[in-house]
Amino acid sequence: MTPHEKSLHHRKNTLRYTGGPISEAVENSYVQQRLPVRKQSLAAYPSRRYNISAIPIRSSSIPEYMNRNKTPVPHTTLVNNITDDEDFNFNDRPPSTIVCQSIDLTDQPIIDSFVTQKQVSPTEEWKYHSPTAEDSEIREDSDHRIEEESPYMSLPDLSISDPYSSVFLRIQQKKEEQQRSIDAYRSQHKLYVALLSEIANELHKHIPLTTITKNDIEYHDVFTGKDAIDRLIIILRTSDRKLAVSVGNALKGQNFFHEIKYEKFLIDSMDEIYEFRDMVGLPEERPLDSLIDDLQVIDLPNGVYTPLTDCYSPTCTNDTICYSYSCPRKMSLKRSQSQSSIQEKEENSSLWIKWVSSSIAESISPQERKRQECIYELIYTERNFVEDLRYINKFWVQPLLTNNVIQNNPEEFVKEVFSNIAEVENVNSNLSAALDERQNDDYIVSMIGDIMLQHVCHFMPFVTYGSHQVIGKFTFELEKKRNITFAQFVEATERRPESRRLELNGYLTKPVTRLGRYNLFLNEILKRTADDNPDKEIIPQVIEIITQYLVQVNSEAGKCENQFNLEQIESRLTFKSPLDYVDLQLKVPGRQLLMKGRMKRKGNTSSEASDLQVFLFDHYLVFSKIKYHDHLETYIVHRKPIPLELLTIQVPSPINRQKRTSSILPYSRSTNLGSSASILPKPSTSEAFQPVKPNTLSITFIHHGKKGSPPLTLYTNALPIQQVWIQKITDQQSVLAEKHCVFAVVPLVKRHFPISNRVNNTSVIEDEGNQQILIGTIQGVYITNRDPATKKMTVARIITLEKVSQIELMSDSQLLVLADKTLWTFPLEVLSNINSQVKRGRLVSQNIAYFHVGECLSRTLVCLVKPNTLSDTTIRVFESVIIDENKKSKSLFSFRRLVRGGPIGLKAYKDLYWPSEASSISLLKSKMCISSPREIGIVDMKNLGVQTLLDPEDEELAFVFSKPDVRPVTIYRIQFAEYLVCYNEFAFFVDQRGRFLKSSVRIDWEGVPNSFALLYPYILAFEPEFIEVRNVHTGELEQLIRGKNIRCTSNNTHNTVIQGAMDDPENDGYQLVFQLEKVIKKDPSCE
């Protein structure tokens, strides 16, 4: 079959998308190619002519991958020398197709250098276009618009020849131009302040919400009356605070927000606390340009505030007012002020002085009179509180149980909404009866502490009720939206005279607020109690007991609210793409929702279609699109959730840039490019209300690792909200860094090696308790020395060679240095005689990729790896031997030993030809492990028999064989017959037969590591941006050390000292040479 016929045959068999529902075959083909299944992508499918082929099945033969030209990983240690019997058992395997040849060099002299062969470049280079971050952003934006816009925006798939196609295109372009004009107009023009809906929308978006404690009770996501008036002044563009109070009460009149006890009107005071009506997961305010097909009722207040409307006369201005008597510019605000004063006026409460005769009131001192007023207020408010609880039972609980208002299980609904309010009523009825009896016994109550102490021990129902309150409010509001009959019942009941114009939520809040007011009353009574009165000792005891109850209420309510929020989010959170799925484990004990809120993907638009709901958990950051179903918000995950350890945030630099503070540990500054002090502007009372540009409100989220999406920039509505997000994220990242500190980063050399002099390799020298470090860099080999007196570290260059990539110190023998692919050997005198002339080394071999020193067959072997032309490899093996100086030959390089005084030489042992690229090697007791681009080969050094490590017939290893792009890096022996095989994508255990160990776990790396280190029971995976520390048995990520250009510089990485280098986070332009030390106890250096 000719190539042209093959092409035609392929086109006939190619799956095509013809419109309509996506067929299973087309969907499977896209999933097989790891492409998102979207109709807009499939519409262009026939023209792209993708070749849908099966994933190639991997063969056990290494030569099939000989033409893969990859850069070998230098000096990677696979397995250290182990004295135990650790030979693999491949007796049940068929003979391998790999052939490893050898040349006997026993009687032949050593050739100082290999014959350099001409390198032949590949004849063809396959190139493909990889989607960039910008492409991904454009694709996501287009997907978002197609999903979010009206159905009329979608166009039929018309060809160019269709006469109607140009008409549809013109309509589409015209509509897009109109939308752009509307967005531009809204971004340039100010809102019309006479419309209550626009005022409410701006107030809800820009007022900062916080947590405030009042009467020892914590209120979350609330604001003060002063905050509301300050924000309304900005919105209304006025300085009249009374006008702002009037407008605010107009908004409150439509239940847009309410006082925490549902009693007072809006008051310009820091002592009054208010909260919005938004419930957990219920639809929030919806602008008029939101989606139409959600069929949700817009809860924003509506109406026109007439004093702020514009005059109908076109010639009327602020300077030249028109003649009309009713012109808004002429009207004074006396009417609104009087209304405001009427609204702020509270009903006169009963006073003790009006309840008793004047003779009784005048018979006591003014101090005692005030004390009696406080006692009387406690007694009559307790009576009113019990009456409110009885009102709930009579007009709400009993009708709901008997009148068939709730169709399904009314008993369960009453239990969810009203909880144990009957128990609270029982406790407080007894307390109120005892207080009334004490008041009726005598007009002047001598003491009250004994009664409170007797009944306060039974206040535990308050704790139970307070912890369940958030669930009750949510259930009530949701049922009111879903059940029309119940909504009518609520409206009718709240209009009854017995309700006193107070909605049910106001009554449901009373038990919690009542518990907080007890201490307020008792403290006032205690201030006015004489020292000889028994209440002077009893009341403090009562206050202490009530305080403990309040602490329990706050704690239990916080736990219950957090658990309820997590349950609601988990039930409504869905993943659009399986590739984005992450098990968030929201039901794990201790899981927390730290913050949630909306951010915009575009800073210059008011459209809610661009909003994303952001959830900050204690371990992940999740972005989601908001949909509405059955009066509830549902969340579709937008992009893959980001682990906080892999998250970096960036914000626009402030005008007055502050110098960032220093930090030794790179991961302590992982949340941003600078410290938190350099990101957070200084707080100011006026700064929060100054208009800022949208670009200054942006936060860019960067997800590190191979699973990360391109950076995402979102915009907050106000500067205080941006600050809160940044602070919450940085604080939690600090908590995680301290909690998961397994290894501490200990600096060794700072401010010495610039980035241009790259550090590639380090080695430790122990000399009588004094630790020295050999450092191989681009510009030579250096050694460190520490002055015993001053403890000052000095660094000196001992060998001047360019492009040093690897160094190895053979104990009591010589120093091997690989520089610019040339292996040199130096005597050990160069370490102690820095200024001497004994620096001239001896050339061993050239064109060497890397070398390895280890023990095998009871010999110390030096293996030199030389890549050949056609992806095969020559491995020349030298043996370290003691020679007689009188019988030395040209085949030996001899240098006098420092300790024994005898010469040590390198003698040629064997030459091995490996039919593939060898990225790393290691030596076992009698075998050599060679890592190739696709697999690890095991060579028996006795008979040169070869076998692949992994059993190709093991079905459990299909996840390895089915991925052609994975690369083995290293292997570690954990214990007898258990080996940890580390690939650049995952790690797993095999036994002596090379079969998957079913009792073990598979480790999937967050990044793409290029080197590893083992400090049992932890495996450390190094990649340029971070170090993963995982438990080899559980696979859990124990710690993540952040940095830039991180690399492991140690040769031996098996249960020994681990060293590395990275860009110094404190000193720009320099490298930091560090050592990882295991932390036994929590250490402040981990912070």
ROKE-949519 format. One line per 10 residues: their letters; for each residue x, y, z of C-alpha. Coordinates in steps of 0.05 Angstrom, whole numbers. Example, Ala and Ser with C-alpha at 12.3 -4.5 7.8 and 13.67 -1.06 7.14 Angstrom:
! ROKE-949519
AS> 246,-90,156; 273,-21,143
This chain:
! ROKE-949519
MTPHEKSLHH> 0,0,0; 28,67,-21; 34,125,29; -23,160,-7; -68,99,-1; -51,93,73; -71,165,82; -138,154,47; -149,91,88; -135,130,152
RKNTLRYTGG> -183,185,133; -239,135,122; -229,105,191; -222,171,227; -278,187,276; -315,251,259; -362,295,298; -424,314,258; -461,356,309; -513,340,362
PISEAVENSY> -497,299,424; -425,276,431; -420,202,414; -384,154,459; -332,138,406; -313,211,395; -311,224,470; -266,163,482; -219,185,427; -211,254,458
VQQRLPVRKQ> -200,224,527; -148,178,497; -111,239,470; -118,275,538; -159,330,506; -220,364,538; -286,341,509; -322,404,487; -369,414,430; -334,477,406
SLAAYPSRRY> -270,437,399; -306,379,365; -337,426,314; -268,434,282; -251,361,290; -262,338,218; -214,391,191; -159,374,239; -157,300,220; -128,275,285
NISAIPIRSS> -98,206,283; -130,168,341; -83,111,356; -75,66,414; -21,76,465; 39,34,445; 52,-26,490; 121,-26,519; 169,-83,504; 220,-108,553
SIPEYMNRNK> 275,-97,503; 316,-35,513; 342,-28,441; 272,-7,418; 285,60,451; 358,68,429; 342,128,387; 314,169,444; 365,224,453; 359,248,524
TPVPHTTLVN> 410,283,567; 437,235,620; 429,252,693; 499,259,722; 523,224,785; 456,195,806; 466,141,857; 417,83,851; 434,36,907; 490,41,957
NITDDEDFNF> 536,-15,975; 499,-64,1019; 534,-122,1051; 471,-165,1053; 454,-213,997; 413,-168,952; 419,-203,884; 356,-204,843; 324,-271,826; 306,-275,752
NDRPPSTIVC> 307,-351,745; 235,-354,721; 246,-301,667; 259,-317,594; 327,-296,567; 332,-222,553; 343,-195,483; 394,-145,510; 466,-163,498; 522,-132,539
QSIDLTDQPI> 591,-145,509; 657,-142,545; 731,-136,527; 781,-172,570; 833,-120,590; 874,-161,639; 939,-158,601; 927,-95,560; 951,-26,579; 901,29,594
IDSFVTQKQV> 886,79,541; 885,148,571; 828,172,529; 774,143,486; 776,152,412; 731,209,396; 679,191,345; 642,238,300; 573,254,328; 517,245,278
SPTEEWKYHS> 456,288,288; 388,256,282; 360,256,212; 292,280,235; 267,319,294; 195,312,313; 165,378,334; 97,392,361; 63,453,388; 51,452,462
PTAEDSEIRE> -5,497,488; 22,557,524; -7,592,585; -37,645,540; -70,593,496; -100,561,558; -126,627,583; -158,643,516; -189,575,511; -217,579,582
DSDHRIEEES> -245,649,569; -279,626,506; -307,565,541; -333,609,596; -368,656,548; -401,599,511; -426,569,576; -449,633,609; -480,673,553; -552,670,531
PYMSLPDLSI> -574,613,487; -586,662,431; -511,674,428; -497,604,400; -495,601,324; -508,541,279; -450,508,246; -455,541,178; -406,534,122; -380,594,83
SDPYSSVFLR> -424,577,24; -487,585,66; -521,650,45; -546,662,116; -479,654,149; -458,726,137; -523,751,167; -512,711,231; -441,734,235; -462,806,230
IQQKKEEQQR> -514,797,284; -462,764,328; -412,820,317; -465,873,329; -485,842,394; -413,837,417; -402,910,401; -464,930,440; -441,889,500; -372,922,497
SIDAYRSQHK> -405,991,494; -448,975,554; -387,951,594; -348,1012,574; -405,1058,594; -413,1024,662; -338,1028,675; -336,1103,659; -401,1128,689; -420,1131,761
LYVALLSEIA> -481,1095,788; -548,1129,797; -553,1137,873; -629,1145,873; -638,1071,856; -637,1029,919; -616,967,881; -552,999,857; -536,1027,926; -549,959,957
NELHKHIPLT> -505,924,906; -446,972,918; -455,968,994; -454,892,993; -393,888,949; -348,939,983; -363,939,1057; -312,897,1095; -340,841,1137; -305,818,1200
TITKNDIEYH> -314,780,1265; -337,822,1325; -347,800,1397; -404,832,1435; -426,810,1504; -375,753,1499; -410,725,1438; -374,722,1371; -411,745,1309; -379,727,1242
DVFTGKDAID> -384,765,1176; -415,827,1207; -404,902,1204; -417,960,1250; -466,1017,1239; -408,1066,1231; -377,1022,1176; -443,1022,1139; -451,1097,1142; -379,1109,1121
RLIIILRTSD> -389,1065,1060; -456,1097,1043; -424,1166,1045; -375,1142,992; -430,1112,949; -477,1172,955; -420,1222,944; -442,1264,1002; -417,1286,1071; -485,1285,1104
RKLAVSVGNA> -485,1226,1152; -559,1235,1168; -576,1226,1095; -535,1163,1095; -572,1138,1157; -639,1151,1122; -618,1113,1059; -590,1057,1101; -656,1049,1138; -692,1047,1071
LKGQNFFHEI> -648,987,1053; -659,955,1121; -734,964,1113; -731,914,1057; -692,864,1100; -627,874,1061; -590,872,1127; -610,871,1200; -585,883,1270; -559,820,1303
KYEKFLIDSM> -620,818,1349; -668,840,1294; -691,897,1338; -658,964,1323; -656,1008,1262; -591,1029,1230; -552,1072,1279; -487,1108,1264; -448,1075,1320; -390,1028,1330
DEIYEFRDMV> -429,991,1384; -485,968,1338; -472,905,1297; -508,886,1233; -505,829,1183; -531,816,1113; -588,770,1102; -546,723,1058; -550,652,1083; -500,596,1074
GLPEERPLDS> -504,572,1002; -567,610,986; -567,656,926; -534,723,940; -551,789,907; -560,781,832; -548,840,786; -597,851,729; -546,827,678; -539,758,710
LIDDLQVIDL> -562,695,676; -636,692,660; -645,617,657; -630,607,732; -701,629,749; -678,657,815; -713,715,851; -668,776,856; -664,792,930; -636,862,922
PNGVYTPLTD> -679,919,950; -716,957,896; -746,1026,893; -727,1099,883; -704,1144,939; -737,1208,915; -694,1260,953; -635,1236,911; -668,1236,843; -648,1285,789
CYSPTCTNDT> -693,1343,771; -736,1333,710; -717,1402,683; -657,1398,635; -636,1469,654; -634,1455,729; -563,1451,758; -531,1457,826; -513,1529,810; -578,1549,776
ICYSYSCPRK> -637,1516,810; -703,1513,773; -769,1545,794; -804,1481,816; -823,1478,889; -813,1403,889; -744,1405,857; -700,1354,893; -644,1405,898; -690,1452,938
MSLKRSQSQS> -718,1401,985; -687,1400,1053; -672,1337,1091; -715,1355,1151; -766,1305,1130; -716,1248,1125; -681,1272,1188; -746,1271,1227; -762,1202,1201; -693,1179,1220
SIQEKEENSS> -700,1207,1290; -768,1173,1296; -738,1107,1274; -680,1112,1322; -726,1127,1381; -737,1063,1421; -796,1045,1462; -792,1068,1534; -777,1008,1578; -809,999,1646
LWIKWVSSSI> -771,1030,1704; -768,1007,1777; -779,1079,1800; -846,1080,1764; -866,1012,1792; -858,1031,1866; -884,1090,1904; -844,1153,1910; -836,1143,1986; -801,1076,1975
AESISPQERK> -756,1105,1921; -736,1164,1964; -721,1119,2024; -658,1091,1994; -594,1122,1970; -583,1141,1896; -532,1085,1890; -581,1033,1915; -635,1063,1871; -592,1050,1809
RQECIYELIY> -579,980,1834; -654,966,1841; -664,993,1770; -613,942,1744; -644,885,1784; -714,904,1759; -690,907,1687; -660,837,1694; -726,811,1723; -774,841,1672
TERNFVEDLR> -730,826,1612; -727,754,1635; -802,753,1638; -806,781,1568; -756,730,1543; -799,673,1570; -860,703,1537; -823,705,1470; -805,632,1477; -878,615,1491
YINKFWVQPL> -899,656,1431; -853,613,1387; -885,550,1413; -956,575,1406; -954,610,1339; -899,572,1303; -883,503,1330; -953,478,1344; -984,503,1278; -928,473,1237
LTNNVIQNNP> -939,406,1270; -1015,406,1261; -1034,449,1201; -1000,408,1145; -958,468,1124; -896,424,1117; -912,367,1071; -855,320,1086; -837,302,1157; -857,365,1195
EEFVKEVFSN> -828,338,1260; -759,335,1230; -766,405,1202; -787,433,1270; -729,398,1302; -680,428,1252; -707,499,1257; -724,505,1330; -675,454,1358; -682,447,1434
IAEVENVNSN> -717,514,1446; -768,478,1490; -712,460,1539; -689,532,1540; -761,553,1555; -765,504,1612; -701,528,1645; -717,602,1638; -789,594,1661; -764,568,1727
LSAALDERQN> -713,624,1732; -765,677,1715; -814,649,1766; -761,651,1821; -742,723,1803; -814,746,1802; -826,713,1870; -766,750,1899; -791,816,1870; -861,805,1897
DDYIVSMIGD> -834,790,1967; -805,859,1974; -803,921,1931; -729,929,1949; -692,866,1929; -634,856,1977; -598,801,1938; -606,764,1873; -542,724,1867; -567,663,1904
IMLQHVCHFM> -624,654,1854; -578,662,1794; -527,614,1823; -582,562,1835; -608,564,1763; -546,581,1723; -520,510,1731; -577,487,1685; -558,532,1626; -528,477,1583
PFVTYGSHQV> -588,478,1534; -563,547,1513; -499,515,1487; -536,462,1448; -583,513,1418; -528,562,1400; -487,510,1364; -547,489,1321; -572,559,1304; -537,565,1237
IGKFTFELEK> -571,501,1213; -639,524,1237; -634,591,1200; -611,557,1136; -667,506,1138; -719,560,1151; -696,605,1094; -690,548,1044; -759,521,1060; -789,590,1052
KRNITFAQFV> -760,595,982; -782,526,961; -850,520,995; -901,573,975; -950,550,1028; -898,557,1082; -878,626,1055; -950,649,1060; -955,620,1131; -892,658,1151
EATERRPESR> -917,724,1122; -985,716,1156; -955,698,1224; -904,754,1224; -961,804,1211; -999,782,1273; -1001,832,1331; -969,781,1376; -907,782,1332; -895,856,1350
RLELNGYLTK> -871,869,1278; -811,823,1289; -795,767,1240; -781,696,1263; -705,702,1255; -707,756,1308; -740,708,1358; -693,651,1339; -633,695,1356; -659,714,1426
PVTRLGRYNL> -633,653,1465; -561,665,1444; -563,740,1455; -598,730,1522; -541,688,1549; -492,743,1532; -535,797,1566; -535,762,1634; -464,783,1648; -480,854,1625
FLNEILKRTA> -536,859,1677; -496,825,1732; -435,869,1722; -478,931,1729; -511,903,1792; -442,885,1820; -416,955,1811; -471,984,1854; -471,929,1908; -445,945,1977
DDNPDKEIIP> -385,907,2003; -424,875,2060; -477,848,2013; -473,772,2000; -481,788,1925; -411,817,1926; -383,746,1930; -438,706,1895; -447,747,1832; -373,739,1809
QVIEIITQYL> -383,664,1814; -445,668,1770; -409,712,1720; -352,661,1716; -400,604,1703; -438,642,1649; -371,661,1617; -353,588,1612; -420,575,1577; -406,632,1528
VQVNSEAGKC> -338,602,1512; -371,535,1498; -425,569,1455; -372,604,1413; -331,541,1406; -388,493,1390; -423,543,1344; -358,553,1306; -347,478,1299; -419,465,1279
ENQFNLEQIE> -419,522,1228; -353,499,1199; -377,427,1193; -443,449,1164; -409,493,1112; -362,437,1093; -420,388,1085; -458,437,1042; -398,452,998; -380,379,989
SRLTFKSPLD> -452,362,968; -454,418,917; -383,417,890; -373,381,825; -314,372,778; -325,386,705; -263,349,682; -238,283,713; -167,310,704; -182,365,754
YVDLQLKVPG> -211,318,807; -179,321,876; -205,285,938; -211,346,983; -229,302,1043; -276,355,1071; -305,307,1122; -239,293,1155; -240,314,1229; -206,380,1238
RQLLMKGRMK> -217,405,1167; -232,479,1165; -262,529,1117; -220,591,1131; -252,639,1081; -298,642,1021; -319,697,974; -327,720,903; -273,748,858; -277,773,787
RKGNTSSEAS> -236,748,729; -239,818,697; -227,880,738; -266,928,695; -334,894,691; -394,891,737; -422,828,705; -430,771,752; -417,723,695; -343,736,707
DLQVFLFDHY> -347,719,781; -313,659,812; -329,632,880; -263,621,918; -258,573,977; -198,575,1023; -193,511,1063; -138,494,1112; -103,452,1058; -129,473,989
LVFSKIKYHD> -151,535,950; -210,520,904; -238,562,848; -309,548,823; -362,575,777; -430,589,808; -494,557,783; -563,557,814; -607,496,822; -671,491,864
HLETYIVHRK> -656,556,900; -586,533,920; -517,552,896; -478,496,863; -404,500,847; -368,474,787; -293,471,799; -254,517,754; -184,491,747; -149,441,791
PIPLELLTIQ> -151,457,866; -84,484,891; -50,455,952; -28,513,996; 43,486,998; 46,493,922; 13,562,920; 47,629,907; 7,693,906; 29,758,874
VPSPINRQKR> -3,827,879; 14,893,845; 72,928,879; 51,988,922; 74,1057,903; 118,1062,964; 154,996,959; 180,971,1025; 244,931,1032; 227,859,1045
TSSILPYSRS> 251,825,1107; 301,769,1106; 286,696,1116; 332,636,1116; 282,584,1095; 256,590,1025; 190,556,1040; 174,607,1095; 164,657,1039; 127,612,993
TNLGSSASIL> 64,652,989; 91,710,949; 153,738,917; 167,780,978; 149,777,1051; 80,791,1076; 103,859,1100; 122,879,1030; 54,859,1002; 6,885,1053
PKPSTSEAFQ> -1,961,1052; -3,996,1118; -73,998,1146; -108,1064,1148; -176,1087,1169; -185,1128,1107; -149,1083,1057; -204,1032,1056; -253,1083,1029; -209,1116,976
PVKPNTLSIT> -224,1097,904; -171,1051,876; -157,1026,806; -181,955,790; -110,932,774; -88,947,845; -141,899,872; -116,839,834; -86,775,863; -48,727,818
FIHHGKKGSP> -50,654,839; 8,610,815; 2,534,821; 71,502,821; 85,430,798; 68,389,737; -6,386,756; -11,462,761; -52,505,714; -27,571,684
PLTLYTNALP> -27,631,732; -96,659,746; -108,732,762; -172,751,799; -198,818,825; -229,834,892; -281,889,903; -242,929,954; -172,936,983; -191,911,1053
IQQVWIQKIT> -219,847,1022; -154,837,983; -114,846,1047; -156,795,1085; -147,743,1030; -72,752,1029; -67,750,1105; -109,687,1111; -68,651,1058; 0,671,1086
DQQSVLAEKH> -20,654,1157; -45,585,1139; 17,571,1097; 60,589,1158; 18,542,1201; 28,485,1151; 103,498,1145; 110,494,1221; 65,434,1228; 98,393,1172
CVFAVVPLVK> 170,409,1188; 210,344,1179; 276,372,1153; 309,438,1169; 347,476,1116; 415,493,1147; 456,543,1106; 529,523,1094; 556,576,1045; 523,643,1032
RHFPISNRVN> 542,704,990; 602,671,958; 579,636,894; 543,681,844; 491,650,799; 540,652,741; 586,604,779; 536,547,785; 547,497,842; 540,426,814
NTSVIEDEGN> 569,379,866; 589,376,939; 625,326,982; 637,324,1058; 705,313,1089; 708,294,1163; 776,310,1194; 781,302,1269; 713,331,1282; 724,389,1234
QQILIGTIQG> 677,384,1175; 701,410,1108; 661,414,1045; 687,404,974; 647,444,924; 650,433,849; 627,492,807; 631,519,736; 696,555,753; 733,501,792
VYITNRDPAT> 736,462,857; 731,497,924; 741,476,996; 713,507,1060; 751,517,1124; 724,540,1192; 769,577,1240; 764,541,1308; 773,606,1346; 727,653,1307
KKMTVARIIT> 681,600,1277; 685,640,1213; 677,602,1147; 726,614,1091; 722,587,1020; 784,577,976; 792,550,905; 840,491,902; 832,468,830; 823,514,770
LEKVSQIELM> 784,475,719; 725,500,678; 657,467,678; 665,420,737; 604,376,739; 623,321,787; 675,307,842; 688,244,882; 737,236,940; 764,166,943
SDSQLLVLAD> 783,155,1016; 858,153,1028; 869,152,954; 855,208,905; 806,261,883; 768,250,818; 743,311,781; 699,311,719; 707,378,683; 680,393,613
KTLWTFPLEV> 670,318,600; 742,303,618; 759,261,680; 820,283,720; 852,253,782; 888,294,835; 929,273,896; 899,287,964; 953,338,978; 912,390,941
LSNINSQVKR> 863,391,999; 912,414,1052; 964,452,1009; 921,506,979; 979,551,959; 1026,495,938; 1044,476,867; 1017,406,875; 955,421,835; 971,389,770
GRLVSQNIAY> 926,330,757; 929,271,711; 880,262,653; 843,196,658; 794,198,600; 754,245,556; 684,250,529; 655,225,595; 583,240,613; 590,221,686
FHVGECLSRT> 624,169,730; 606,126,790; 648,97,846; 623,37,885; 636,-33,912; 622,-96,871; 651,-166,874; 692,-143,934; 727,-92,891; 726,-16,890
LVCLVKPNTL> 706,1,819; 704,67,782; 654,65,724; 662,116,668; 601,127,624; 613,149,552; 555,159,504; 567,136,433; 539,159,367; 475,118,359
SDTTIRVFES> 449,123,430; 489,64,455; 536,72,513; 606,49,531; 619,36,605; 693,31,622; 706,1,690; 770,13,730; 792,-23,792; 826,12,850
VIIDENKKSK> 887,-30,868; 950,-26,911; 1012,-32,867; 1086,-41,876; 1124,21,854; 1180,-23,828; 1132,-60,782; 1086,-5,760; 1069,-2,687; 1042,48,640
SLFSFRRLVR> 973,21,652; 971,49,722; 963,119,750; 998,117,818; 995,169,874; 1024,163,943; 973,151,997; 973,197,1057; 958,144,1110; 989,78,1091
GGPIGLKAYK> 1045,107,1050; 1034,58,994; 1012,75,923; 940,67,898; 927,60,824; 869,51,776; 873,-11,734; 828,-25,674; 779,-79,692; 726,-86,638
DLYWPSEASS> 693,-50,581; 618,-58,574; 577,-37,513; 505,-22,531; 457,-20,471; 419,41,497; 430,106,533; 452,98,606; 426,157,646; 452,130,713
ISLLKSKMCI> 486,68,741; 499,36,808; 535,-24,836; 507,-79,880; 542,-138,912; 551,-174,846; 509,-135,797; 507,-69,762; 442,-30,753; 437,12,690
SSPREIGIVD> 381,62,682; 358,72,610; 306,119,582; 250,69,592; 273,17,642; 328,-7,688; 373,-63,666; 410,-111,713; 478,-136,691; 510,-196,726
MKNLGVQTLL> 583,-175,733; 605,-249,736; 578,-273,670; 550,-209,639; 480,-237,637; 428,-182,628; 356,-177,651; 307,-119,658; 286,-102,729; 211,-99,718
DPEDEELAFV> 174,-162,698; 138,-147,632; 86,-201,648; 64,-167,713; -4,-135,700; 3,-93,763; 58,-54,727; 13,-34,668; 14,38,693; 89,39,678
FSKPDVRPVT> 89,2,611; 31,44,583; 67,110,591; 122,120,539; 146,187,566; 164,166,637; 238,158,655; 269,116,711; 317,156,754; 338,114,814
IYRIQFAEYL> 325,52,856; 334,42,932; 335,-21,973; 289,-9,1032; 294,-77,1065; 303,-149,1045; 268,-164,979; 237,-93,976; 262,-42,927; 236,28,916
VCYNEFAFFV> 238,46,842; 234,121,829; 212,148,762; 206,221,744; 130,215,750; 118,164,805; 151,114,851; 132,43,872; 159,-20,905; 181,-85,871
DQRGRFLKSS> 206,-150,899; 268,-191,880; 232,-217,819; 216,-147,793; 142,-154,807; 99,-100,838; 93,-106,913; 18,-108,925; 24,-91,999; 57,-24,982
VRIDWEGVPN> 31,43,957; 45,82,894; 73,152,901; 54,204,850; 100,264,850; 72,335,850; 130,358,806; 178,326,757; 238,308,800; 306,296,768
SFALLYPYIL> 342,269,829; 325,234,895; 353,221,964; 332,170,1017; 334,183,1091; 292,127,1117; 232,129,1124; 230,190,1079; 243,196,1005; 263,265,981
AFEPEFIEVR> 247,285,908; 285,345,881; 258,389,826; 278,461,809; 221,494,848; 212,450,909; 233,388,947; 179,336,963; 189,297,1028; 145,235,1029
NVHTGELEQL> 138,174,1073; 160,113,1033; 107,69,1065; 46,114,1064; 64,158,1005; 37,219,1043; 69,287,1029; 101,303,1096; 136,368,1077; 148,412,1017
IRGKNIRCTS> 209,457,1016; 203,514,967; 259,550,930; 286,569,862; 333,528,819; 339,474,873; 386,416,859; 415,359,899; 491,363,900; 508,301,941
NNTHNTVIQG> 536,240,906; 514,189,957; 440,198,970; 424,136,1012; 418,147,1087; 474,198,1090; 484,273,1092; 441,308,1040; 465,373,1011; 439,419,957
AMDDPENDGY> 442,487,925; 390,539,905; 383,612,891; 392,650,956; 324,679,976; 358,733,1018; 414,754,971; 394,765,899; 445,741,849; 478,690,896
QLVFQLEKVI> 470,616,909; 458,583,976; 493,518,992; 452,482,1045; 446,417,1083; 382,382,1103; 380,360,1176; 324,318,1205; 283,353,1258; 268,312,1319
KKDPSCE> 227,364,1354; 193,426,1328; 247,477,1313; 236,552,1303; 283,549,1243; 228,514,1205; 184,575,1206
